[in-house]
Amino acid sequence: MDRRQIAKRRQRGLTLVELLVVIVIIALAASVVMLNAPPSRPDVRDDAERFAARLMLAFDEAVAADRVLRLDFDAAGYEFAQLDEGDWKPVDDIAALARHAFHRRTSALIEVEDAANANAFALGDDVDQENEEETDDGLSTIILDPLGAQIPFRVKFSSADGVWTVVVDETAKVSVTNDA
């Protein structure tokens, strides 16, 4: 073989070093894109959607099992309790209804829409605007009716990433909206 044939064989294709350099350049470009990409879902949205899903499960459980459930809601999170022989006890037979804490940057505010209290307030009576029980430790409670009727309420989840609202109407229909 002469030198020309050997030189032609060496020039065919890519060497391993050239291939590795190309792969490193592609990896660097991909990492720059991933680092600059926004997060896929904000924590506040996850909290709102998770709360709505668990609330729908609690409504279904209250109706299907014909038992009175209660939503215990405070600044740190929420849980569901059931009325058992005159005492409220946490629901322990359904894992999804156990205590859930919000993400650390999420804050939530619950507002109950009660027409009777709104009318009394409009007429000048000294009535608390919310039809919920609130204890001294900031715990709000809402009863979930096993007959399917519900006092309407809304929970506003907010953080630096945005505001999401979970709305429950009088038929226990739950919806989640973005209040951007």
C-alpha positions in Angstrom: 0.0 0.0 0.0 1.2 3.4 -0.7 0.9 6.5 1.4 -2.1 7.9 -0.5 -4.3 4.9 0.2 -3.4 5.0 3.9 -4.1 8.8 4.1 -7.5 8.2 2.5 -8.4 5.5 5.0 -7.5 7.8 7.9 -9.7 10.6 6.7 -12.9 8.6 6.6 -15.4 9.2 9.5 -15.0 10.8 12.9 -12.4 9.9 15.5 -13.5 9.1 19.0 -12.0 12.3 20.3 -14.1 14.4 17.8 -17.2 12.5 18.7 -16.6 13.1 22.4 -16.1 16.8 21.8 -19.5 17.1 20.0 -21.2 15.2 22.9 -19.7 17.6 25.5 -20.8 20.6 23.5 -24.4 19.3 23.2 -24.4 18.4 27.0 -23.3 21.9 27.9 -25.9 23.5 25.7 -28.6 21.3 27.2 -27.6 22.1 30.8 -27.7 25.9 30.0 -31.2 25.5 28.7 -32.3 23.4 31.7 -30.9 25.9 34.2 -32.6 28.8 32.6 -36.0 27.1 32.1 -38.8 28.1 34.5 -40.1 25.5 36.9 -42.7 23.3 35.4 -45.3 23.9 38.2 -45.3 26.3 41.1 -45.7 24.9 44.6 -48.8 27.1 45.2 -50.6 25.4 42.2 -49.7 22.0 43.6 -51.1 22.9 47.0 -54.3 24.2 45.5 -54.9 21.2 43.2 -54.0 18.7 45.9 -56.4 20.4 48.3 -59.2 20.3 45.7 -58.6 16.6 44.9 -58.6 15.7 48.6 -61.7 17.8 49.2 -63.5 16.0 46.4 -62.5 12.7 47.9 -63.8 13.8 51.3 -67.1 14.9 49.8 -67.5 11.5 48.1 -66.5 9.7 51.3 -69.0 11.6 53.4 -71.9 10.8 50.9 -70.9 7.2 50.2 -70.2 6.2 53.8 -73.0 8.4 55.2 -70.7 9.9 57.8 -70.2 13.5 58.9 -66.7 14.8 58.1 -65.1 18.0 59.1 -62.3 20.0 57.4 -59.8 21.4 60.0 -57.8 24.2 58.4 -55.0 26.3 59.8 -52.1 28.4 58.5 -49.8 25.4 58.3 -52.1 22.9 56.6 -55.3 20.9 56.8 -56.8 17.5 57.8 -60.1 15.8 57.9 -61.9 14.5 61.0 -64.9 12.3 61.4 -67.6 12.3 64.1 -67.3 9.1 66.1 -69.5 8.6 69.1 -69.8 12.3 69.8 -66.1 13.1 69.4 -64.1 14.4 66.4 -61.3 12.0 65.5 -58.9 12.3 62.6 -59.8 10.1 59.5 -57.2 7.4 59.7 -58.7 4.8 57.4 -58.0 6.9 54.2 -54.4 8.0 53.8 -55.3 10.9 51.4 -57.5 12.5 54.1 -54.7 12.6 56.7 -52.9 15.8 57.8 -51.2 17.7 55.0 -48.9 20.6 55.4 -48.6 23.4 52.8 -45.3 24.1 51.0 -43.3 26.5 53.1 -43.8 29.5 50.8 -47.6 28.9 50.4 -50.1 30.8 52.5 -53.8 30.0 52.5 -56.9 32.0 53.5 -60.4 30.4 53.8 -63.5 32.5 53.2 -67.0 31.1 53.9 -69.9 32.5 51.8 -73.0 32.2 54.0 -76.1 34.1 52.7 -77.8 34.2 56.1 -74.8 36.0 57.7 -74.3 38.2 54.7 -78.0 39.4 55.0 -77.7 39.9 58.7 -74.6 41.9 58.3 -76.2 44.0 55.6 -79.1 44.7 57.9 -76.8 45.9 60.6 -76.8 43.0 63.0 -73.6 42.3 64.8 -73.0 38.9 63.3 -69.7 37.3 62.4 -69.3 37.3 58.6 -68.0 33.8 58.4 -70.0 30.6 59.1 -67.1 28.6 60.4 -65.8 27.8 63.8 -62.5 29.4 64.6 -60.7 28.6 67.7 -58.1 30.6 69.6 -55.2 28.8 67.9 -56.4 29.9 64.4 -58.0 26.6 63.4 -61.0 26.9 61.1 -63.5 24.1 60.7 -66.0 23.4 58.0 -68.6 20.6 58.3 -68.9 18.4 55.1 -72.6 17.3 54.9 -73.2 13.6 54.1 -76.4 14.6 52.2 -74.3 16.5 49.6 -75.4 20.0 50.5 -72.6 22.3 51.4 -72.1 25.8 52.7 -70.1 27.5 49.9 -66.6 28.5 50.6 -63.3 29.4 48.9 -59.7 28.9 49.8 -57.2 31.3 48.3 -53.6 29.9 48.1 -50.9 32.5 47.5 -47.2 32.7 47.2 -44.6 34.7 45.1 -45.4 32.3 42.2 -49.0 33.3 42.0 -52.5 33.0 43.4 -54.8 30.0 43.0 -58.3 29.7 44.4 -60.3 26.6 45.2 -64.1 27.4 45.1 -66.7 25.1 46.6 -70.4 25.8 45.7 -73.6 24.7 47.5 -73.7 21.5 45.6 -70.2 20.6 46.7 -68.8 21.2 43.2 -65.0 22.0 43.6 -63.2 24.1 41.0 -59.6 25.5 40.9 -58.9 28.8 39.2 -55.7 30.8 38.6 -56.1 34.4 39.9 -53.1 35.8 38.2 
